[in-house]
Amino acid sequence: MSKLYFRYGAMNSGKSTHLMQVAHNYEERGMNVLIIKPATDKKGGNKLVSRLGVERKVDLLIGNQDNIYEKIVTWIDKNKIIHCILVDEVQFLKTYQIDQLFQVAVLNDIPVICYGLRSDFQMNGFEGSARLLLIAHSIEEMKTICKCGKKAILNGRKINGKFVFEGEQIAIDNIDNVEYESLCGNCYYKYKYLNMKK
């Protein structure tokens, strides 16, 4: 039986880059991968975009109402055997879509490796990530550092260069006039308290 994997990390921990490296490793060995991302992630359109400047076309863009299991089975019927499914920005998927990815791994015996954030800029969980933390066979943290040098575990949102702690859960960097910075817990609270004093 194949497994459902969740590889999470704060912003700038190299998730998309790692996904593309895994895809390359499979393909270098003559194996086929299927790359999926939620349509919610508007950055790059139908491409994965790494902060290192590497890009790759996505095979399936998934909307909020889409049945991922059916889309994958249809893809395999029309195209070719898939040896691994890679999902970027998985936090934007719905709970039932995560369950469908689990179903693909278990019933279709295809490994599914998901990459995404665990929590948002307010330290709240994303729907897709919360479900993965409950049912993924394997959970792995991808590490990065805060600018102070400590391990970053949180995501700070900036608008016009200033940290903000209110707003909609989803705002895409370089699209919705926001940017993100990975932060350790100490720096997160430092910026939050400074923000509250203004």
C-alpha positions in Angstrom: 0.0 0.0 0.0 1.3 3.5 -0.9 1.2 6.4 1.5 -0.2 9.9 1.8 2.7 12.3 2.8 2.5 15.8 4.2 5.6 17.9 4.0 4.9 21.3 5.7 7.0 24.3 6.5 6.8 28.1 7.0 7.1 30.4 3.9 10.5 30.1 2.2 11.3 26.6 3.4 11.7 25.4 -0.1 8.5 23.4 -0.5 7.9 24.1 -4.2 11.6 23.6 -5.0 11.6 20.3 -3.2 8.5 19.2 -5.0 10.1 19.9 -8.4 13.2 18.0 -7.4 11.2 15.0 -6.4 9.4 15.2 -9.8 12.8 15.3 -11.5 14.1 12.3 -9.6 11.1 10.2 -10.7 11.3 11.3 -14.3 15.1 10.7 -14.4 14.3 7.1 -13.7 11.7 6.9 -16.5 8.7 7.2 -14.1 5.7 9.4 -14.5 4.5 12.1 -12.0 1.2 14.0 -11.9 1.5 17.5 -10.5 -1.5 19.1 -8.9 -2.2 22.5 -7.3 -5.3 24.3 -6.1 -6.7 27.0 -8.4 -6.9 29.2 -5.3 -3.1 29.7 -5.7 -3.2 32.3 -8.4 0.5 32.9 -8.4 2.0 31.5 -11.6 -1.4 30.5 -13.1 -1.0 27.0 -14.3 2.6 26.8 -13.2 4.5 26.0 -10.0 6.7 28.9 -9.1 9.7 28.5 -6.8 11.3 31.5 -5.1 14.5 30.3 -6.7 13.0 31.2 -10.1 12.3 27.6 -11.2 9.0 27.0 -12.8 7.1 23.9 -14.0 3.7 23.4 -15.6 1.0 21.9 -13.5 -1.0 18.9 -14.8 -4.2 19.5 -12.9 -5.6 22.7 -11.4 -8.2 21.8 -8.7 -11.2 24.0 -7.9 -13.0 23.9 -4.6 -15.8 21.7 -5.9 -13.6 19.3 -7.8 -13.5 15.6 -7.0 -9.7 14.9 -7.0 -10.2 11.2 -7.0 -12.3 11.3 -10.2 -9.9 13.8 -11.9 -6.9 11.6 -11.2 -8.6 8.4 -12.4 -9.7 10.2 -15.6 -6.2 11.5 -16.1 -4.7 8.1 -15.8 -7.3 6.6 -18.3 -6.5 9.3 -20.9 -2.8 9.6 -20.4 -0.5 7.1 -18.7 0.3 5.2 -15.6 1.3 7.5 -12.7 4.0 6.5 -10.3 3.7 9.5 -7.9 1.3 12.4 -7.3 2.7 15.7 -6.1 0.5 18.4 -4.7 1.7 22.0 -4.1 -0.1 24.5 -1.8 -2.1 21.7 -0.4 -3.4 23.9 2.5 -5.9 25.4 0.1 -7.7 22.1 -0.6 -10.9 21.1 1.2 -11.2 18.3 3.8 -13.1 16.0 1.5 -10.4 16.5 -1.2 -7.7 15.5 1.3 -9.8 12.4 2.0 -9.8 11.7 -1.8 -6.0 11.9 -1.9 -5.9 9.4 0.9 -8.2 7.2 -1.1 -5.9 7.4 -4.2 -2.9 6.4 -2.1 -4.6 3.5 -0.4 -6.9 2.1 -3.1 -4.9 3.0 -6.2 -1.5 2.3 -4.6 0.0 5.6 -5.8 2.2 7.6 -3.4 0.8 11.1 -2.9 3.2 13.7 -1.6 1.7 17.0 -0.4 3.5 20.2 0.3 2.1 23.2 2.1 1.7 25.5 5.0 0.5 24.3 8.4 -0.9 27.6 9.6 -1.8 31.1 8.3 -0.5 34.5 9.4 -2.8 34.5 12.4 -1.5 31.1 13.6 -4.8 29.4 12.5 -4.8 26.1 10.7 -5.8 25.8 7.0 -8.6 23.3 6.2 -6.4 21.1 4.0 -3.5 21.0 6.4 -5.6 20.3 9.4 -7.0 17.2 7.7 -3.6 16.0 6.6 -2.3 16.3 10.2 -5.0 13.9 11.1 -4.8 11.3 8.4 -1.4 11.5 6.5 0.7 8.3 6.9 3.8 10.5 7.1 4.3 14.1 8.4 7.6 15.9 7.9 8.6 19.4 8.7 10.7 21.4 6.2 12.8 23.8 8.1 13.8 27.4 7.5 15.1 30.2 9.6 13.8 33.6 10.9 15.9 36.6 10.1 17.1 36.5 13.8 18.6 33.1 13.1 16.2 30.9 15.1 14.0 28.2 13.5 11.0 29.8 11.8 7.6 28.1 12.4 5.2 30.9 11.7 4.2 33.1 8.7 4.1 36.9 9.0 2.0 38.9 6.5 3.2 42.3 5.4 1.3 45.0 3.5 3.5 47.9 2.3 6.4 46.5 4.2 4.5 46.4 7.6 3.3 43.4 9.5 -0.4 43.0 9.8 -2.4 40.6 12.0 -5.9 41.0 10.7 -7.5 40.2 7.3 -8.8 37.3 5.2 -7.0 34.0 5.6 -6.0 33.7 2.0 -4.0 36.4 0.2 -1.5 35.4 -2.4 1.9 37.0 -2.2 2.9 39.2 -5.2 -0.8 39.0 -6.4 -2.9 40.5 -3.6 -0.5 43.3 -2.6 0.9 41.3 0.3 4.2 39.6 1.0 5.1 37.0 3.7 8.1 36.5 6.0 8.9 33.3 7.9 9.2 34.1 11.6 10.2 32.4 14.9 7.7 32.6 17.8 9.6 35.4 19.5 9.8 37.6 16.4 6.1 36.9 15.6 5.0 38.2 19.0 7.5 41.1 18.9 5.9 42.4 15.7 2.4 41.7 16.8 2.8 43.7 20.1 4.5 46.5 18.2 1.6 46.5 15.9 -0.9 46.6 18.8 0.8 49.7 20.3 0.2 51.8 17.2 
